[in-house]
Amino acid sequence: MRKSHLTILALLVLQVPGSRPLREQLHLEEHAEQSLRTTVEAFSPEPGFLNGLEIARGDRVRVTHDPQHPRHAAYRGEDDGYVYGFNQKSSKHGWFPLSNTAVVAAALLQAGPGQCLNTYFSDWGSSGMKLYKVHVGVEDFQHDTTKDQGLLSTCTEADFEQRLDGHAEELLATGKVAHNAWRIFATAGHRIDDVEAEQLWRHLQDDMSWNRPMLGLLADCDFLSHDGCRTLPGSTEAYYEFSAAFMDGRNEEKEKPRGFLSAGGASLQIGVANVNKVKMTNCQVRMQKLYDTEAKKNVPEYDAQPVGRTKLPGGENVFLASFLAIDGELASCRGNKNFECNHRVGGVNEMRKQFEHFLERMGYHSNPCLEKVAPIPLAYGSAIFSKRLPGSYQGGGLEACTEAVEDFMSKESSLIAWQEGKCDSMVRPIKKWIFMTAFSRISERIIKNKDVEQDACNDSNKDQPFRCGGILTDKLLASFLEKIGFDMADEIVESHADWASAPMKLFGLNQGWCPAESDVLKQSIKD
């Protein structure tokens, strides 16, 4: 008789330290990375679970990442029996129980033993596209990344096509090409510039993917499937960031509650692991209700999936949420007498713009969090601090700034939902956090209470890049931390891991392109 889902769940839950490893109990191989398997028992992930892979009896699946593989010893935890892989029938990726499948043939993704095939992984951001040169294989080579700053969401279709075709030609010239393996993912900036980005996505999916030189290179990227070339939902971006920091191998005491925070220019991500599951579910339900309510009111859906639950590569259950800030008048504010709106709080650049909008709407004639000597408009490249309002901070206490920021945060709909869902009580038991991106850059100032007067700009240094505006950014992020339940006494670990490293590992891609035959020959002669 086939094992029921409850039986499998019981085996997973009852596994305790000191008992025989789960795979030994189920007579499974030690690790299954890169194996081709057939599904012997169907699996459907529970509702609201991100990155779960649905498999039906008879489906062929390929394991692309097995946390129990010896190569992942730095972050692997208790074996919960799950692996990450690809369903060949549905062309979907995700986590599934290894015990629901059986080996068909041990093989590399597309390569036989000793073979190596090249491809790209692309991170398409607001300042251009990073192209990571990677390969399908079993070992890492020299890391090599190209940044094409001309590949913007605002470029023309012709320019977009010419630039990407050029990179495709470079890949084809290697003579060792992994077909249908190149993925292009975009992050928060493209959730804002959705109209321009969507036009280029359609051109890539409907036209370029069907013609040379791109033909056969892209993964799940055509008019039938967009999974391999798309703008990531906020919760997925948060998942990749948290996973990248987790895989970085700097995290001890994995069984204890811990959290992750990251802030870019447009979105801010939070992830919590090993916290109370009931509180995790209640938080997700209340946060999702906010977005469902907005959808019924025809408020633009900037983020397809801002909250969700899933598991880290080491096996831990994790809750993820993304806060997206959007410059300009917000549809969620219309008809709201209390001026409570969504999408004010998020990534630092867009949040600073929204704070200025808020101050103007509330009758302020200056920004109490910005130094009075700061030049207006205040911007450093794409980082904007103030477009119109002059600063009024001249040293001393920050009472006026604190009051304005508190008022701003108290009228953010997503943070109101956070409080109503008691998400802050879910967060409070966490005593160790991973800070990434903007949070890692300002952690010393906002956590260690570095002297504000020392950070403030003055007449002698106001023209130096990023001297002015630091207090504004710090105060906004510190207030957000307080609202979500963060304790300033918590331990912080700064991580500079690249979020793209997580999907590359999960999809079975390794750093660098395969060495040319001449390089291999030279090395063998040298040896």
C-alpha positions as CSV (number, residue, x, y, z in Angstrom):
1,M,0.0,0.0,0.0
2,R,1.3,3.4,-0.8
3,K,2.4,5.7,2.0
4,S,-0.2,8.4,2.7
5,H,0.9,12.1,3.0
6,L,0.2,11.8,6.7
7,T,2.6,8.9,7.0
8,I,5.3,10.8,5.2
9,L,4.6,13.9,7.3
10,A,4.9,11.8,10.5
11,L,8.2,10.5,9.4
12,L,9.5,14.0,8.8
13,V,8.2,15.4,12.1
14,L,9.3,12.5,14.3
15,Q,12.9,12.6,13.0
16,V,14.9,13.6,16.1
17,P,18.7,14.1,16.7
18,G,20.3,10.8,17.4
19,S,17.9,8.7,15.5
20,R,18.8,7.0,12.2
21,P,18.9,9.5,9.3
22,L,15.6,9.8,7.5
23,R,17.0,8.5,4.2
24,E,18.4,5.4,5.9
25,Q,14.9,4.7,7.3
26,L,13.3,5.1,3.9
27,H,16.1,3.2,2.1
28,L,17.0,6.2,-0.1
29,E,20.5,7.0,-1.4
30,E,22.7,9.3,0.6
31,H,22.2,12.2,-1.7
32,A,20.3,12.6,-5.0
33,E,21.6,15.8,-6.6
34,Q,21.5,15.7,-10.4
35,S,19.5,12.4,-10.6
36,L,16.6,11.8,-12.9
37,R,13.6,10.3,-11.2
38,T,10.1,9.1,-11.7
39,T,7.2,10.0,-9.4
40,V,5.8,7.0,-7.5
41,E,3.4,9.0,-5.3
42,A,1.8,12.3,-6.1
43,F,2.6,15.4,-4.0
44,S,0.7,18.7,-3.8
45,P,2.2,21.6,-1.7
46,E,-0.2,23.1,0.8
47,P,-1.9,26.4,-0.1
48,G,0.2,29.5,0.5
49,F,3.4,27.5,0.4
50,L,5.9,29.1,-2.1
51,N,8.2,27.1,-4.2
52,G,6.5,23.8,-3.7
53,L,6.5,21.5,-6.7
54,E,3.4,19.6,-7.6
55,I,4.2,16.2,-9.0
56,A,1.8,13.5,-10.2
57,R,2.4,9.7,-10.4
58,G,4.5,9.0,-13.4
59,D,6.0,12.5,-13.8
60,R,9.7,12.6,-14.5
61,V,11.6,15.0,-12.2
62,R,15.2,16.1,-12.1
63,V,16.9,16.9,-8.8
64,T,18.9,20.1,-9.2
65,H,19.7,20.8,-5.6
66,D,19.9,18.3,-2.7
67,P,20.7,20.0,0.7
68,Q,22.2,16.8,1.9
69,H,24.9,16.7,-0.8
70,P,28.4,16.9,0.8
71,R,29.1,20.0,-1.2
72,H,26.5,21.9,0.9
73,A,27.9,20.9,4.3
74,A,28.3,24.6,5.2
75,Y,24.5,25.1,5.6
76,R,22.7,21.7,5.5
77,G,20.6,21.0,8.6
78,E,18.5,18.1,9.7
79,D,17.4,16.0,6.7
80,D,13.7,16.7,6.2
81,G,13.5,14.6,3.0
82,Y,12.9,17.4,0.6
83,V,14.9,18.2,-2.5
84,Y,14.7,21.0,-5.2
85,G,14.0,20.0,-8.7
86,F,12.3,20.3,-12.1
87,N,9.1,18.6,-13.3
88,Q,9.7,17.8,-17.0
89,K,5.9,17.6,-17.7
90,S,4.9,20.9,-16.1
91,S,8.2,22.7,-16.6
92,K,8.0,23.9,-13.0
93,H,10.7,24.0,-10.3
94,G,10.3,23.6,-6.6
95,W,10.7,21.5,-3.4
96,F,9.2,18.0,-3.2
97,P,9.7,14.9,-1.0
98,L,12.4,12.7,-2.3
99,S,10.6,9.7,-0.9
100,N,7.8,10.3,-3.4
101,T,10.1,9.5,-6.3
102,A,12.4,6.7,-7.5
103,V,15.6,6.8,-9.5
104,V,15.4,6.4,-13.3
105,A,19.1,7.0,-14.1
106,A,21.9,8.9,-12.3
107,A,22.9,11.6,-14.7
108,L,23.9,15.2,-14.8
109,L,21.3,17.7,-15.9
110,Q,22.3,17.7,-19.6
111,A,25.8,16.4,-19.5
112,G,27.3,13.0,-19.2
113,P,30.2,12.3,-16.8
114,G,33.0,14.7,-17.3
115,Q,31.0,16.9,-19.6
116,C,30.5,20.7,-19.1
117,L,28.0,22.9,-20.8
118,N,27.8,26.8,-20.6
119,T,24.9,29.1,-20.1
120,Y,24.1,32.5,-18.4
121,F,22.1,33.5,-15.4
122,S,20.8,37.1,-15.6
123,D,19.9,39.6,-12.9
124,W,18.0,42.4,-14.7
125,G,17.9,45.4,-12.4
126,S,17.1,49.1,-12.7
127,S,20.7,50.0,-13.6
128,G,21.2,47.3,-16.2
129,M,21.6,43.5,-16.5
130,K,24.2,41.3,-14.8
131,L,25.1,38.3,-16.8
132,Y,26.7,35.6,-14.8
133,K,28.7,33.1,-16.8
134,V,27.8,29.7,-15.4
135,H,27.8,26.1,-16.5
136,V,25.9,22.9,-15.9
137,G,28.4,20.6,-14.3
138,V,29.7,19.6,-10.9
139,E,32.6,22.0,-10.1
140,D,33.1,25.7,-9.9
141,F,35.5,27.5,-12.3
142,Q,36.7,31.1,-12.2
143,H,33.8,33.5,-11.4
144,D,33.0,35.8,-14.4
145,T,30.2,38.4,-14.5
146,T,29.4,41.0,-17.2
147,K,27.3,44.1,-16.4
148,D,25.5,45.5,-19.4
149,Q,24.4,48.9,-18.3
150,G,22.6,49.5,-21.6
151,L,20.0,46.8,-21.0
152,L,17.4,48.9,-19.2
153,S,13.6,48.6,-19.1
154,T,13.5,51.9,-20.9
155,C,15.6,50.9,-23.9
156,T,14.0,50.3,-27.3
157,E,13.1,46.8,-28.5
158,A,15.7,47.0,-31.2
159,D,18.5,48.0,-28.8
160,F,17.3,45.4,-26.3
161,E,17.4,42.7,-29.0
162,Q,20.8,43.7,-30.4
163,R,22.5,43.7,-26.9
164,L,21.0,40.3,-25.8
165,D,21.8,38.8,-29.2
166,G,25.4,39.9,-28.8
167,H,25.7,38.0,-25.5
168,A,24.0,35.0,-27.0
169,E,26.6,35.0,-29.8
170,E,29.4,35.0,-27.2
171,L,27.8,32.0,-25.5
172,L,27.4,30.1,-28.8
173,A,31.0,30.8,-29.7
174,T,32.2,28.6,-26.7
175,G,30.9,25.5,-28.5
176,K,29.7,24.0,-25.2
177,V,26.2,25.2,-24.8
178,A,23.5,24.1,-22.3
179,H,20.2,24.4,-24.1
180,N,17.1,25.8,-22.4
181,A,19.1,26.8,-19.3
182,W,19.5,30.6,-19.4
183,R,17.2,32.4,-17.0
184,I,16.6,36.1,-16.8
185,F,15.0,37.4,-13.5
186,A,14.1,41.0,-12.7
187,T,13.6,42.5,-9.3
188,A,11.7,45.3,-7.6
189,G,12.5,48.2,-10.0
190,H,10.7,46.3,-12.8
191,R,7.6,45.9,-10.6
192,I,7.4,49.7,-10.7
193,D,8.4,50.2,-14.3
194,D,6.0,47.4,-15.3
195,V,4.7,48.9,-18.5
196,E,8.1,49.4,-20.1
197,A,9.5,46.2,-18.8
198,E,6.4,44.2,-19.9
199,Q,6.8,45.3,-23.5
200,L,10.4,44.0,-23.5
201,W,9.4,40.8,-21.8
202,R,6.8,40.1,-24.5
203,H,9.3,40.8,-27.2
204,L,11.8,38.4,-25.6
205,Q,9.1,35.7,-25.1
206,D,7.1,36.0,-28.3
207,D,9.8,36.9,-30.8
208,M,13.4,36.7,-29.8
209,S,13.2,33.2,-28.1
210,W,12.0,31.7,-31.4
211,N,14.8,33.1,-33.5
212,R,18.5,32.8,-33.7
213,P,20.8,33.4,-31.9
214,M,18.5,33.1,-28.8
215,L,16.7,30.0,-30.2
216,G,17.1,27.1,-27.7
217,L,19.1,29.1,-25.2
218,L,16.4,30.4,-22.8
219,A,14.7,28.3,-20.1
220,D,10.9,28.4,-19.9
221,C,10.7,31.6,-21.9
222,D,8.1,31.8,-24.7
223,F,4.4,32.6,-25.1
224,L,3.6,29.4,-23.3
225,S,5.7,29.8,-20.2
226,H,7.3,32.8,-18.6
227,D,8.8,31.1,-15.5
228,G,12.4,31.5,-16.8
229,C,12.1,35.1,-17.8
230,R,10.0,37.3,-15.6
231,T,9.9,39.9,-12.9
232,L,10.1,38.2,-9.6
233,P,7.3,38.6,-7.0
234,G,8.5,40.3,-3.8
235,S,8.2,37.1,-1.7
236,T,10.4,35.2,-4.2
237,E,13.0,38.0,-4.2
238,A,13.0,37.7,-0.4
239,Y,13.3,34.0,-0.6
240,Y,16.4,34.1,-2.9
241,E,18.0,36.8,-0.7
242,F,17.4,34.9,2.6
243,S,18.6,31.6,0.9
244,A,21.7,33.3,-0.4
245,A,22.7,34.6,3.0
246,F,21.8,31.2,4.5
247,M,23.9,29.3,1.9
248,D,26.8,31.7,2.6
249,G,27.7,29.5,5.5
250,R,27.8,32.1,8.2
251,N,24.8,31.0,10.2
252,E,25.3,28.9,13.4
253,E,22.5,27.7,15.7
254,K,20.2,27.1,12.7
255,E,17.5,25.5,14.9
256,K,16.9,28.8,16.8
257,P,14.5,31.6,15.6
258,R,16.3,34.0,13.3
259,G,15.5,36.7,10.8
260,F,16.7,38.4,7.7
261,L,16.2,42.0,6.4
262,S,17.2,43.6,3.1
263,A,16.3,46.9,1.5
264,G,17.1,48.0,-2.1
265,G,15.9,51.1,-3.9
266,A,12.2,50.1,-4.3
267,S,11.5,47.1,-2.1
268,L,12.3,45.9,1.4
269,Q,12.3,42.2,2.3
270,I,11.9,40.4,5.6
271,G,12.2,36.7,6.3
272,V,11.8,34.8,9.6
273,A,12.7,31.2,10.3
274,N,12.0,28.7,13.1
275,V,9.2,30.8,14.7
276,N,5.8,29.8,15.9
277,K,3.9,28.2,13.0
278,V,0.5,29.4,14.1
279,K,1.7,33.0,14.4
280,M,3.3,32.6,11.0
281,T,0.1,31.4,9.4
282,N,-2.0,34.2,11.1
283,C,0.4,36.8,9.9
284,Q,0.3,35.6,6.4
285,V,-3.5,35.4,6.3
286,R,-3.9,39.0,7.6
287,M,-1.3,40.4,5.2
288,Q,-2.8,38.6,2.2
289,K,-6.2,40.0,3.1
290,L,-4.9,43.5,2.6
291,Y,-3.8,42.7,-1.0
292,D,-7.0,40.7,-1.7
293,T,-9.1,43.7,-0.5
294,E,-7.1,46.1,-2.7
295,A,-7.6,43.8,-5.7
296,K,-11.4,44.0,-5.2
297,K,-11.1,47.8,-5.3
298,N,-9.2,47.6,-8.6
299,V,-6.0,49.0,-6.9
300,P,-3.1,48.1,-9.3
301,E,-1.4,44.8,-8.4
302,Y,2.2,45.8,-8.3
303,D,3.3,42.6,-6.7
304,A,1.7,39.2,-7.6
305,Q,2.8,37.6,-4.3
306,P,4.1,39.9,-1.6
307,V,3.8,37.3,1.3
308,G,4.3,33.6,1.6
309,R,5.7,30.6,3.4
310,T,8.3,28.1,2.2
311,K,11.4,26.4,3.3
312,L,15.1,27.3,3.3
313,P,17.6,25.0,1.6
314,G,18.6,23.6,5.0
315,G,15.0,22.5,5.7
316,E,13.6,25.3,8.0
317,N,10.2,26.7,7.5
318,V,10.3,30.4,6.7
319,F,7.8,33.3,6.4
320,L,8.6,36.0,3.8
321,A,7.2,39.4,3.1
322,S,8.1,42.2,0.7
323,F,7.2,45.9,1.1
324,L,7.2,47.8,-2.2
325,A,7.3,51.6,-2.2
326,I,6.2,53.4,-5.3
327,D,6.8,57.1,-6.1
328,G,3.9,59.3,-7.0
329,E,0.2,59.4,-6.2
330,L,-1.0,56.0,-4.9
331,A,-4.2,54.5,-6.0
332,S,-4.6,52.9,-2.5
333,C,-5.0,56.5,-1.0
334,R,-8.0,57.5,-3.1
335,G,-11.1,58.1,-1.0
336,N,-9.3,57.4,2.2
337,K,-10.1,60.1,4.7
338,N,-7.5,58.9,7.2
339,F,-4.8,59.1,4.5
340,E,-3.9,55.5,5.1
341,C,-2.2,54.1,2.0
342,N,-0.2,51.1,0.9
343,H,3.2,51.2,-1.0
344,R,4.6,54.1,0.9
345,V,7.0,52.0,2.9
346,G,9.6,49.9,1.1
347,G,13.0,50.3,-0.5
348,V,15.0,53.4,0.6
349,N,14.9,55.4,-2.6
350,E,11.2,55.2,-3.2
351,M,10.3,55.4,0.5
352,R,12.3,58.7,0.8
353,K,10.2,60.1,-2.1
354,Q,7.0,59.0,-0.5
355,F,8.0,60.6,2.8
356,E,8.4,63.9,1.0
357,H,5.0,63.5,-0.6
358,F,3.5,62.7,2.8
359,L,5.1,65.8,4.4
360,E,3.7,68.0,1.7
361,R,0.3,66.5,2.1
362,M,0.4,67.0,5.8
363,G,1.3,70.7,5.4
364,Y,5.0,70.6,6.1
365,H,7.1,73.3,4.5
366,S,10.5,71.6,5.2
367,N,11.8,68.1,6.0
368,P,12.7,67.8,9.7
369,C,14.9,64.8,9.0
370,L,17.1,66.5,6.4
371,E,20.0,68.8,7.3
372,K,19.2,72.5,6.6
373,V,22.5,73.0,4.8
374,A,21.7,70.2,2.3
375,P,21.4,71.4,-1.3
376,I,17.9,71.0,-2.9
377,P,17.2,69.0,-4.9
378,L,19.3,66.5,-3.1
379,A,20.3,63.5,-5.2
380,Y,23.4,61.3,-5.8
381,G,22.9,59.6,-9.2
382,S,19.7,57.6,-9.0
383,A,19.6,58.0,-5.1
384,I,17.0,60.7,-4.4
385,F,16.6,62.3,-1.0
386,S,14.5,65.4,-1.6
387,K,13.1,66.9,-4.8
388,R,11.4,70.0,-3.4
389,L,11.4,70.4,0.4
390,P,14.4,72.0,2.1
391,G,15.8,70.5,5.2
392,S,15.3,72.0,8.7
393,Y,17.5,69.9,10.9
394,Q,20.2,72.1,12.5
395,G,21.6,69.7,15.1
396,G,20.5,68.8,18.6
397,G,17.5,66.5,19.2
398,L,15.5,64.7,16.5
399,E,12.1,65.1,18.1
400,A,10.5,66.8,15.1
401,C,12.0,64.2,12.7
402,T,10.9,61.3,15.0
403,E,7.3,62.6,15.2
404,A,7.0,63.0,11.4
405,V,8.4,59.6,10.7
406,E,6.1,57.9,13.3
407,D,3.1,59.7,11.7
408,F,4.3,58.5,8.3
409,M,4.7,54.8,9.4
410,S,1.4,54.8,11.3
411,K,-0.5,55.5,8.1
412,E,1.1,52.7,6.1
413,S,-1.6,50.1,5.4
414,S,0.8,47.2,5.2
415,L,2.2,48.0,8.6
416,I,-1.3,48.3,10.0
417,A,-2.0,44.9,8.7
418,W,1.3,43.7,10.2
419,Q,0.1,44.9,13.6
420,E,-3.4,43.5,13.3
421,G,-2.0,40.1,12.2
422,K,0.2,40.1,15.3
423,C,3.2,39.7,13.1
424,D,5.3,41.7,15.5
425,S,4.7,39.0,18.2
426,M,6.0,36.4,15.7
427,V,9.2,38.4,15.3
428,R,10.0,39.3,18.9
429,P,11.5,35.9,19.9
430,I,14.2,36.3,17.2
431,K,17.5,37.4,18.7
432,K,19.7,36.9,15.7
433,W,19.3,38.7,12.4
434,I,21.0,38.7,9.0
435,F,21.3,42.2,7.5
436,M,21.8,42.6,3.8
437,T,22.1,45.6,1.3
438,A,20.9,48.9,2.8
439,F,20.4,47.4,6.2
440,S,24.0,46.1,6.4
441,R,25.3,49.5,5.3
442,I,23.5,51.4,8.1
443,S,23.4,48.8,10.9
444,E,26.3,50.5,12.7
445,R,24.6,53.8,12.8
446,I,21.0,52.8,13.7
447,I,21.9,49.9,16.1
448,K,25.0,51.0,17.8
449,N,23.7,54.6,18.4
450,K,26.5,56.3,16.6
451,D,26.5,60.0,17.3
452,V,23.9,61.7,15.1
453,E,25.8,65.0,15.2
454,Q,28.9,63.3,13.7
455,D,26.8,61.9,10.8
456,A,25.1,65.2,9.9
457,C,26.5,67.1,7.0
458,N,27.6,70.7,7.4
459,D,28.8,73.7,5.3
460,S,32.3,72.2,4.8
461,N,31.2,68.8,3.6
462,K,27.7,69.2,2.2
463,D,29.0,68.8,-1.4
464,Q,30.6,65.4,-0.7
465,P,28.6,62.5,-2.1
466,F,26.2,60.9,0.4
467,R,27.2,63.2,3.3
468,C,23.7,64.7,3.5
469,G,20.6,62.7,3.9
470,G,22.0,59.9,6.1
471,I,19.8,60.8,9.1
472,L,16.7,60.7,6.9
473,T,17.4,57.2,5.7
474,D,18.5,55.9,9.1
475,K,15.4,57.2,10.8
476,L,13.0,55.7,8.3
477,L,14.7,52.3,8.5
478,A,15.0,52.4,12.3
479,S,11.3,53.2,12.6
480,F,10.4,50.3,10.3
481,L,12.5,48.0,12.5
482,E,10.6,49.1,15.6
483,K,7.2,48.6,13.9
484,I,7.9,45.0,12.8
485,G,9.0,44.0,16.3
486,F,12.8,44.2,16.0
487,D,14.7,44.7,19.3
488,M,17.7,47.1,19.0
489,A,19.6,44.7,21.4
490,D,19.3,41.8,18.9
491,E,22.5,40.3,17.4
492,I,23.2,41.3,13.8
493,V,25.3,39.4,11.2
494,E,26.0,41.4,8.1
495,S,25.9,39.4,4.9
496,H,27.2,40.6,1.5
497,A,26.0,37.5,-0.3
498,D,24.6,38.0,-3.8
499,W,20.9,37.0,-4.1
500,A,21.6,35.5,-7.5
501,S,23.8,32.8,-6.0
502,A,20.7,31.1,-4.5
503,P,18.7,30.5,-7.7
504,M,21.9,29.5,-9.5
505,K,22.6,26.8,-6.9
506,L,18.9,25.7,-6.8
507,F,18.9,25.3,-10.6
508,G,22.1,23.3,-10.6
509,L,24.4,26.0,-12.1
510,N,28.0,26.4,-11.1
511,Q,30.3,29.4,-11.4
512,G,32.3,30.2,-14.6
513,W,32.3,28.9,-18.1
514,C,33.9,25.6,-19.0
515,P,37.6,25.8,-19.8
516,A,38.5,25.8,-23.5
517,E,40.0,22.5,-24.8
518,S,43.3,24.2,-25.2
519,D,43.3,25.3,-21.6
520,V,42.5,21.8,-20.4
521,L,45.3,20.4,-22.6
522,K,47.8,23.0,-21.2
523,Q,46.8,22.1,-17.7
524,S,47.2,18.3,-18.3
525,I,50.7,18.9,-19.8
526,K,51.6,21.0,-16.8
527,D,50.4,18.4,-14.4
